[in-house]
Amino acid sequence: MTRSYSLKAAAAAVIAAMAMSAAQSAAFAAEPEIAARAAILLEVTTGKALYSKNEDAREYPASMTKILTAFTALDYFEPGEFIVLGDEILKAPAGSSLAYHSVGETILFENLIRGLMIKSGNESGCAVAYHAARKITGRDDLEYEEAERIFCEKMNEKAKELGAVDTHFTNPHGFHDDNHYTTAKDMAKLAVEFMKNPLLAEIVGEMSFTGNGGGENPPEGAKTQDYTWESHNELIMGGENGYPPANGIKTGFTDEASDCLTASAKKNGINLISVVFYSPKPGVWNDTKALMEYGFNTFAFRTIQSMGDVMDEAFILKPRLGEKEKIDVLFDSEFTKYLSEEEASRIEIEISYDESVLAAQSEIPETAPQGSVWLATPIEKGQVLGKAAYKMDGEEIFSGSLIASEGAQPRTFGSDMQYYWNKFKELSLTSAAIRYWAAGGAAFIAIVVIIAIFAGRIRRNRGGYRGSYRRNYRRSYRMR
């Protein structure tokens, strides 16, 4: 047996309970209009796309490439590891953004990553690629071009492992190459994984770095240098383009890519990732903030159904005397989903019961309410009675079991006798029954007295008859 209901009213109640402002709940929020050529907005824990525009179009990532460079480097380096920089830092293309490292410098791995992500040093990327490739091959005599090729192969493999299937990088820094591309969807996937690493998430959330590249305790005799780097990400720098919830990640710019940005923001426990491609300033900031605000204000984790909610009521066929004729049907799970108000309004629920628990149609009273559910006994408390399936636009998005709120046993002759006996005891032992007991007792005594009087009279009468008979008998005998 299957029944379908619309949860539009229920969803509206859930949204109201979220204490949204009147302005937000008065109408469904419209998607933002952005200048970017391609964009996407994701919620991190679910991976749900909240907004997309040309998300599968191939775009040039410019320095956003360094997100994958840093993430791949973690396979070959550990925080606290020292790297001695060589001529590989001179291989950055002319016109590159630089962190201004020095040949022969000793630098901590995490500070090399700071040069890569905060200052966006292209030569930092060259250094990461070169020294990782030396570890991969075990060779110290690699030419830079071969090392870069080897590292980029690892980057592309990593991208595929993370689900970025339409990404191909030819260098570790993002300087323009026609064959160096990704998509908004792929870039967002890479960013989600990047931000799961505490070290990388910390670095891209830093507004600046000031200190010695070799740290507080560099190797004795090592050549080190001091740095002052400031982030290019104006979202975390404050000012006109600042966005307080922002906590990363990476900007990018080339003539071919224009301005682009992969951003992260966290608010009220919700973490969003956005990617915008080809959005000339200030569009790159405005687009990102518009996307983030749309996500934070429109979507929320909404509890559509709680465990123990009453989903339906069911009649019990031939219940025992004195027991309930109906029981509540409960939901055994909690259904919470990250949704917009508009999406919640489209959810419907389909309730179906297992045939094994239903009463035979021929046994259901003709006077039964139309569409009512009748259960055959026995039913145990907590017994699974069926299923509740939640659907959006015809697609099932969640399901849970329907369970009995209480049990019900079959009616029998013995159960009837037990009911009447219990009823008798219940009625006979109440204070209200005292007068009836008194009246009954008086009536009983009266009956006993009346019976005794009648019995006495009968005995006396019987005694008189016997004496008369005997006398008559004797007389008759003598006459003979």
C-alpha positions in Angstrom: 0.0 0.0 0.0 1.5 3.3 -1.0 0.5 6.9 -0.2 2.1 10.1 -1.4 2.1 13.5 0.4 3.5 16.9 -0.4 5.8 18.2 2.2 5.6 21.8 1.1 3.8 22.9 4.3 6.2 20.9 6.4 9.2 22.5 4.6 7.7 25.9 5.2 7.5 25.1 8.9 11.1 24.0 9.0 12.2 27.2 7.3 10.3 29.3 9.7 11.9 27.5 12.6 15.3 28.4 11.2 14.5 32.0 12.3 15.3 33.5 8.9 14.8 37.2 8.6 11.5 38.4 7.0 13.4 39.7 4.0 15.1 36.3 3.4 11.9 34.2 3.9 9.5 36.5 2.0 10.5 35.1 -1.4 12.9 32.6 -2.9 16.4 34.2 -3.3 17.4 34.8 -6.9 20.7 33.6 -8.2 23.3 36.4 -8.4 24.3 37.9 -11.6 28.1 37.8 -12.0 30.6 39.1 -14.5 32.8 36.0 -14.5 32.9 33.9 -17.7 32.7 30.7 -15.6 32.1 30.1 -12.0 30.9 27.6 -9.4 30.0 27.6 -5.7 30.2 24.5 -3.5 29.3 23.6 0.1 32.4 21.7 1.4 30.9 18.9 3.5 28.3 17.8 1.0 30.1 18.8 -2.2 26.8 20.2 -3.4 27.0 22.8 -6.2 24.9 25.8 -5.1 25.6 27.8 -8.2 27.3 27.2 -11.5 28.0 29.0 -14.7 29.9 27.3 -17.6 31.4 25.1 -14.9 32.7 22.5 -17.4 34.2 25.1 -19.8 38.0 24.9 -20.1 39.7 28.0 -18.7 43.3 29.1 -17.9 43.9 29.0 -14.1 47.0 31.3 -14.0 48.4 31.2 -10.4 45.5 29.2 -9.1 47.6 26.3 -10.5 49.6 26.6 -7.3 46.8 25.0 -5.3 47.6 21.7 -6.9 51.3 22.3 -6.8 51.2 22.8 -3.0 48.9 19.8 -2.5 51.0 17.5 -4.6 54.2 18.6 -2.8 52.8 17.2 0.4 53.4 13.7 -1.0 57.2 14.3 -1.0 57.9 16.8 1.8 57.3 17.1 5.5 56.8 20.3 7.6 60.1 21.1 9.2 62.1 19.8 6.3 64.8 22.1 4.9 65.4 22.6 1.2 68.5 24.2 -0.3 67.5 26.3 -3.4 69.6 26.2 -6.5 69.5 27.4 -10.1 66.0 26.0 -10.5 64.7 29.3 -9.1 66.1 31.0 -12.2 63.8 29.0 -14.4 60.7 31.1 -13.7 59.5 32.6 -17.0 60.2 36.3 -17.7 57.5 38.5 -16.3 56.7 36.1 -13.5 55.4 37.0 -10.1 58.4 36.4 -7.7 59.0 35.7 -4.0 62.6 36.8 -4.5 64.5 33.7 -3.3 68.2 33.4 -3.5 70.4 30.7 -5.1 72.0 28.7 -2.2 69.4 29.7 0.3 68.1 27.2 2.9 64.4 27.4 3.5 61.8 25.4 5.4 59.4 23.5 3.2 56.4 25.3 4.8 58.0 28.7 4.1 58.6 27.8 0.5 54.9 27.0 0.4 54.2 30.4 1.9 56.3 32.0 -0.9 54.2 30.0 -3.4 50.8 30.7 -1.9 51.0 34.1 -0.2 53.5 36.0 -2.4 52.6 33.8 -5.4 56.2 33.3 -6.3 56.6 31.4 -9.6 60.2 30.5 -8.7 58.8 28.9 -5.5 56.8 26.6 -7.8 59.9 25.8 -9.8 61.8 24.9 -6.6 58.9 22.7 -5.4 58.8 20.9 -8.7 62.5 20.4 -9.0 63.2 19.1 -5.5 60.1 16.8 -5.6 61.2 15.3 -8.9 64.7 14.6 -7.4 63.0 12.7 -4.6 60.7 10.9 -7.1 63.6 9.7 -9.3 66.4 9.5 -6.7 68.5 11.6 -9.1 70.5 14.7 -8.3 71.5 15.4 -11.9 68.1 16.2 -13.3 67.8 19.1 -15.7 65.0 21.5 -14.7 62.9 20.8 -17.8 62.8 17.1 -17.1 62.1 17.7 -13.4 59.2 20.0 -14.3 57.8 17.4 -16.6 58.0 14.6 -14.0 56.3 16.8 -11.3 53.6 17.9 -13.7 52.8 14.3 -14.4 52.3 13.8 -10.7 50.1 16.9 -10.5 47.9 15.6 -13.3 47.7 12.2 -11.7 46.7 13.8 -8.4 44.1 15.9 -10.2 42.5 12.7 -11.6 42.6 11.0 -8.2 40.6 13.9 -6.8 38.0 13.8 -9.5 39.4 16.7 -11.6 39.1 14.8 -14.8 39.3 17.7 -17.2 42.5 19.3 -15.8 45.9 19.3 -17.5 48.8 21.3 -16.1 52.1 21.8 -17.9 54.0 23.8 -15.3 53.8 24.2 -11.5 53.1 28.0 -11.4 50.4 28.8 -14.0 52.3 30.9 -16.4 50.4 30.8 -19.6 50.5 27.8 -21.9 47.7 27.0 -24.3 47.7 23.4 -23.1 47.5 24.4 -19.4 43.8 24.4 -18.4 41.2 23.3 -16.0 37.5 24.0 -15.3 35.5 25.7 -12.5 34.2 22.3 -11.4 37.6 20.7 -11.3 39.2 23.7 -9.6 36.6 23.6 -6.8 37.2 19.9 -6.2 41.0 20.5 -5.9 40.3 23.4 -3.5 38.0 21.3 -1.3 40.8 18.7 -0.8 43.5 21.4 -0.4 41.6 23.0 2.5 41.4 19.7 4.3 45.1 19.9 5.1 45.6 22.0 8.2 49.0 23.4 7.2 47.8 24.5 3.7 44.6 25.9 5.1 46.6 27.9 7.7 49.0 29.3 5.1 46.3 30.6 2.7 44.4 32.2 5.5 47.4 34.3 6.5 47.4 38.0 5.5 51.2 38.1 5.5 54.4 36.5 6.5 57.3 38.2 8.1 60.3 36.2 9.2 63.3 34.2 8.3 62.8 31.6 5.6 64.9 29.1 7.5 62.9 29.4 10.6 64.2 30.0 14.1 66.7 27.1 14.1 68.2 26.7 10.6 71.1 24.3 10.1 74.5 25.6 11.3 76.2 27.6 8.5 73.1 27.7 6.3 72.4 30.7 4.1 68.9 32.1 5.0 67.1 35.3 4.4 64.3 37.3 5.8 61.0 37.9 4.0 58.0 40.2 4.2 55.2 38.8 2.0 51.6 40.1 1.8 48.7 38.2 0.4 47.2 39.1 -3.0 43.8 37.9 -1.8 42.0 41.2 -0.9 39.1 39.2 0.6 41.2 38.4 3.6 43.2 41.7 3.6 40.2 43.8 4.5 39.5 47.2 3.1 37.0 47.9 0.3 37.2 44.4 -1.1 37.4 42.6 2.2 35.1 39.9 3.2 35.3 38.9 6.8 34.2 35.2 6.5 37.0 34.6 3.8 39.8 32.3 4.8 41.6 31.7 1.5 42.6 30.5 -1.1 44.4 31.8 -4.2 44.3 34.5 -6.8 45.4 34.3 -10.4 46.1 36.6 -13.3 47.6 36.5 -16.8 46.6 38.4 -19.8 45.0 35.3 -21.2 43.2 34.2 -18.0 42.4 37.7 -16.8 41.6 37.9 -13.1 40.5 34.7 -11.4 40.1 33.5 -7.9 39.5 30.4 -5.9 38.1 31.4 -2.5 37.0 29.8 0.7 34.8 31.3 3.4 33.3 30.0 6.6 30.3 31.4 8.5 28.1 29.8 11.2 29.8 26.5 10.7 29.2 26.4 7.0 32.3 26.3 4.7 31.8 27.4 1.0 34.3 27.2 -1.9 33.9 29.5 -4.9 35.8 29.7 -8.2 35.5 32.5 -10.7 37.3 32.6 -14.0 37.9 35.6 -16.3 36.4 38.3 -14.1 38.4 41.6 -14.5 38.9 43.6 -11.3 36.9 44.5 -9.3 34.6 41.8 -10.7 36.7 39.1 -9.2 36.0 40.4 -5.7 32.4 41.4 -6.3 31.5 38.2 -8.0 33.1 36.1 -5.2 31.3 38.0 -2.5 28.0 37.8 -4.3 28.3 34.1 -4.6 29.3 33.6 -1.0 26.4 35.8 0.3 24.0 33.9 -2.0 25.2 30.6 -0.5 25.2 31.7 3.1 21.8 33.4 2.9 19.9 30.9 0.7 21.0 27.5 1.8 21.1 25.8 5.2 21.1 22.4 6.8 17.4 21.8 7.3 15.9 19.0 9.4 13.1 17.9 7.2 12.1 15.0 9.5 13.2 14.1 13.1 13.5 10.7 14.6 10.2 9.8 16.4 8.0 12.1 14.3 4.5 10.9 13.8 4.1 10.1 10.2 0.7 8.5 10.0 -1.9 6.7 12.2 -3.1 3.2 11.6 -6.2 1.3 12.8 -5.8 -2.1 14.5 -8.1 -4.7 13.1 -10.1 -6.3 16.0 -8.2 -4.9 18.8 -8.4 -6.5 22.3 -11.2 -5.2 24.5 -10.1 -2.0 26.3 -7.0 -1.4 24.0 -6.5 1.3 21.5 -8.2 1.1 18.1 -5.4 3.2 16.5 -1.7 3.6 16.9 0.8 6.2 15.7 3.2 5.3 13.0 6.7 6.9 13.7 9.8 7.8 11.6 12.9 5.9 12.7 15.5 8.3 11.4 16.5 11.9 11.1 16.5 13.5 7.7 18.7 16.6 7.5 19.8 18.0 4.1 21.6 21.1 2.9 18.8 22.9 0.9 17.5 26.2 -0.2 14.0 27.3 0.8 12.9 26.7 -2.8 14.3 23.2 -2.9 12.6 22.3 0.4 9.3 23.4 -1.2 9.7 20.7 -3.9 10.2 17.8 -1.5 7.4 15.2 -1.4 7.1 12.1 0.7 5.8 8.7 -0.3 4.7 6.3 2.4 4.4 2.6 1.7 3.4 -0.2 4.0 4.6 -3.8 3.9 1.9 -6.1 2.8 2.7 -8.6 5.6 1.5 -6.1 8.3 -1.7 -5.0 6.6 -5.1 -6.5 7.3 -6.9 -8.3 4.5 -9.1 -6.0 2.5 -12.1 -8.3 3.0 -11.8 -7.9 6.8 -11.8 -4.1 6.9 -15.1 -2.7 8.0 -17.2 -1.1 5.3 -17.5 2.0 7.5 -13.7 2.5 7.6 -12.6 6.0 6.6 -11.4 6.2 3.0 -7.7 5.7 2.6 -7.2 4.5 6.2 -4.6 2.0 7.1 -5.6 -1.2 8.9 -3.0 -3.4 10.6 -3.3 -7.1 11.4 -2.2 -8.3 14.8 0.1 -9.1 16.3 2.1 -5.9 16.1 5.2 -5.3 18.3 6.3 -1.9 19.5 9.1 -0.6 17.2 8.2 -3.1 14.5 9.0 -1.9 11.0 5.7 -1.3 9.2 7.0 0.2 5.9 9.0 2.9 4.4 9.0 6.7 4.0 10.7 7.9 0.8 11.5 11.5 0.2 11.7 12.7 -3.4 12.6 15.9 -5.2 11.5 16.2 -8.8 10.8 12.5 -8.8 14.3 11.4 -7.6 14.6 9.8 -4.2 16.9 11.7 -1.9 16.3 9.9 1.4 14.4 7.1 2.9 13.7 5.7 6.4 11.5 3.1 8.1 8.1 3.5 9.5 7.7 1.9 12.9 4.9 1.1 15.3 4.7 3.4 18.3 3.3 0.5 20.5 2.3 -3.1 20.2 -1.1 -4.8 19.7 -2.0 -8.4 20.3 -4.8 -10.5 18.8 -8.2 -10.6 20.5 -9.1 -14.0 21.9 -11.7 -15.6 24.3 -9.1 -15.6 27.0 -8.3 -11.9 26.5 -12.0 -11.1 26.6 -12.4 -13.0 29.9 -9.3 -11.2 31.3 -10.8 -7.9 30.3 -14.1 -8.6 32.0 -12.4 -9.8 35.2 -10.1 -6.8 35.3 -13.2 -4.6 34.7 -15.0 -6.3 37.6 -12.0 -5.8 39.9 -11.6 -2.3 38.8 -15.3 -1.4 39.5 -15.6 -3.5 42.6 -12.7 -2.0 44.5 -13.5 1.7 44.0 -14.9 3.9 46.8 -17.9 4.7 44.6 -18.8 1.0 44.9 -19.2 1.0 48.7 -22.9 1.9 48.6 -23.5 -0.8 46.2 -21.7 -3.3 48.3 -23.7 -2.1 51.4 -27.0 -2.4 49.5 -26.0 -5.8 48.1 -25.1 -7.0 51.6 -28.3 -5.7 53.1 -30.3 -7.4 50.3 -28.3 -10.6 50.9 -29.1 -10.6 54.6 -32.8 -9.9 53.9 -32.9 -12.8 51.6 -31.3 -15.0 54.1 -33.8 -14.0 56.8 -36.8 -14.5 54.5 -35.5 -17.9 53.6 -35.0 -18.8 57.2 -38.6 -17.7 58.1 -40.1 -19.7 55.3 -38.0 -22.7 56.2 -39.3 -22.6 59.8 -42.9 -22.5 58.7 -42.4 -25.4 56.4 -40.9 -27.5 59.1 -43.8 -26.7 61.5 -46.4 -27.6 58.9 -44.7 -30.8 58.1 -44.6 -31.8 61.8 -48.5 -31.3 62.2 -49.3 -33.5 59.1 -47.2 -36.4 60.4 -49.0 -36.4 63.8 -52.4 -36.5 62.3 -51.5 -39.3 59.9 -50.2 -41.4 62.7 -53.2 -41.0 64.8 -55.5 -41.8 61.9 -53.4 -44.9 61.1 -53.6 -46.2 64.6 -57.3 -45.7 64.7 -57.8 -47.6 61.5 -55.6 -50.4 62.7 -57.6 -50.9 65.9 -60.9 -51.1 64.0 -59.6 -54.1 62.2 
